[in-house]
Amino acid sequence: MRKAALFLLCAIAGFSVDWLDNYGEALELAKEQDKPILAIVMRQTCPYCRMLIEETLATKAIDEKIARGFIPLMLDTEENPEQTAKSRLRAEAVPASFVLSPNGEVRATRIGYAPPMEYMRFLQTE
């Protein structure tokens, strides 16, 4: 039920991006398409996670940048802890954003909420 709520929240926020929730699937697509992965580790009960989704990720320029340049992966630590564990991403706090190479190596990390302009700078580190 929560998974459905997360993806409903993303749809309401106006995403054109289809967020994956399976690390293995994201890694496979990243290798096939030779694109980096944008992995976000979050919890639905986290207010800063909701702010990141509703205020930052829903921004048109960020949504388009993610759609064009990344394999998007959103991992909910409460709803899908096994996928978070499989990813081996060390999220000290949520939300946590990671840019991963197509082979799954961490290239950049951003812990916490970021407003749109700051988050765009993070996405450009890839």
C-alpha positions as CSV (number, residue, x, y, z in Angstrom):
1,M,0.0,0.0,0.0
2,R,2.8,2.4,0.9
3,K,4.6,1.7,-2.4
4,A,1.4,2.7,-4.3
5,A,1.2,5.9,-2.2
6,L,4.8,6.8,-3.0
7,F,4.3,6.5,-6.7
8,L,0.9,8.3,-6.5
9,L,2.8,11.1,-4.7
10,C,5.3,11.2,-7.6
11,A,2.5,11.2,-10.2
12,I,0.7,14.0,-8.4
13,A,3.9,16.0,-8.2
14,G,4.0,15.9,-12.0
15,F,6.9,13.7,-12.7
16,S,7.6,12.6,-16.2
17,V,10.2,10.2,-14.8
18,D,9.3,6.6,-14.1
19,W,11.0,5.9,-10.8
20,L,12.2,2.3,-10.4
21,D,12.2,0.7,-6.9
22,N,14.5,-2.3,-7.7
23,Y,18.3,-1.8,-7.5
24,G,19.1,-4.8,-9.7
25,E,16.7,-3.6,-12.4
26,A,18.2,-0.1,-12.3
27,L,21.8,-1.5,-12.5
28,E,20.9,-3.6,-15.5
29,L,19.3,-0.6,-17.3
30,A,22.2,1.6,-16.5
31,K,24.7,-0.9,-18.0
32,E,22.5,-1.4,-21.1
33,Q,22.0,2.4,-21.7
34,D,25.4,3.5,-20.3
35,K,23.8,6.0,-18.0
36,P,24.4,6.9,-14.4
37,I,21.9,6.0,-11.8
38,L,20.3,8.6,-9.6
39,A,19.4,6.7,-6.4
40,I,17.3,8.3,-3.7
41,V,17.0,6.6,-0.3
42,M,14.0,7.9,1.6
43,R,11.2,7.1,3.9
44,Q,7.6,8.1,3.3
45,T,7.2,9.3,6.9
46,C,10.1,11.7,6.6
47,P,9.0,15.3,6.0
48,Y,12.2,16.3,4.3
49,C,11.8,13.4,1.9
50,R,8.4,14.6,1.0
51,M,9.8,18.2,0.5
52,L,12.5,16.8,-1.8
53,I,9.9,15.0,-3.9
54,E,7.2,17.7,-3.9
55,E,9.4,20.8,-4.1
56,T,12.6,19.8,-5.7
57,L,12.2,16.7,-7.9
58,A,8.9,18.0,-9.3
59,T,10.7,21.1,-10.6
60,K,10.4,20.9,-14.4
61,A,14.1,21.4,-15.1
62,I,15.2,18.8,-12.6
63,D,12.6,16.3,-13.7
64,E,13.8,16.8,-17.3
65,K,17.4,16.4,-16.4
66,I,16.7,13.2,-14.5
67,A,14.6,11.8,-17.4
68,R,17.3,12.6,-20.0
69,G,20.4,11.8,-18.1
70,F,19.8,9.1,-15.4
71,I,18.3,5.8,-14.6
72,P,16.0,7.0,-11.7
73,L,15.8,4.8,-8.6
74,M,13.9,5.5,-5.4
75,L,14.4,3.2,-2.4
76,D,12.0,3.5,0.6
77,T,13.8,2.2,3.7
78,E,10.5,1.3,5.4
79,E,8.6,-0.2,2.5
80,N,11.4,-1.9,0.7
81,P,14.3,-2.5,3.1
82,E,15.7,-5.5,1.1
83,Q,16.3,-3.4,-2.0
84,T,18.0,-0.7,0.1
85,A,20.3,-3.4,1.6
86,K,21.0,-4.8,-1.9
87,S,22.1,-1.4,-3.1
88,R,24.8,-1.2,-0.4
89,L,24.3,2.5,-0.3
90,R,25.3,4.0,3.1
91,A,22.5,6.5,3.9
92,E,23.4,8.0,7.2
93,A,20.2,10.0,7.1
94,V,17.3,10.5,4.7
95,P,16.7,11.7,2.2
96,A,20.0,10.7,0.7
97,S,20.8,11.1,-3.0
98,F,23.5,9.2,-4.8
99,V,24.8,9.4,-8.4
100,L,26.1,6.0,-9.3
101,S,28.2,4.9,-12.3
102,P,26.5,2.3,-14.7
103,N,28.5,-0.3,-12.7
104,G,27.1,0.9,-9.3
105,E,30.1,2.8,-8.0
106,V,29.2,5.9,-6.0
107,R,30.3,9.1,-7.8
108,A,28.5,11.7,-5.7
109,T,26.4,11.8,-2.5
110,R,24.0,14.4,-1.2
111,I,22.5,13.9,2.3
112,G,19.3,15.8,3.2
113,Y,16.9,18.1,1.5
114,A,18.1,20.6,-1.1
115,P,16.2,23.3,-2.8
116,P,16.0,23.1,-6.6
117,M,19.0,25.2,-7.7
118,E,21.3,23.4,-5.2
119,Y,20.0,20.0,-6.3
120,M,20.6,20.8,-9.9
121,R,24.2,21.6,-9.1
122,F,24.4,18.2,-7.4
123,L,23.0,16.5,-10.6
124,Q,25.6,18.2,-12.7
125,T,28.4,16.6,-10.7
126,E,27.9,13.4,-12.7
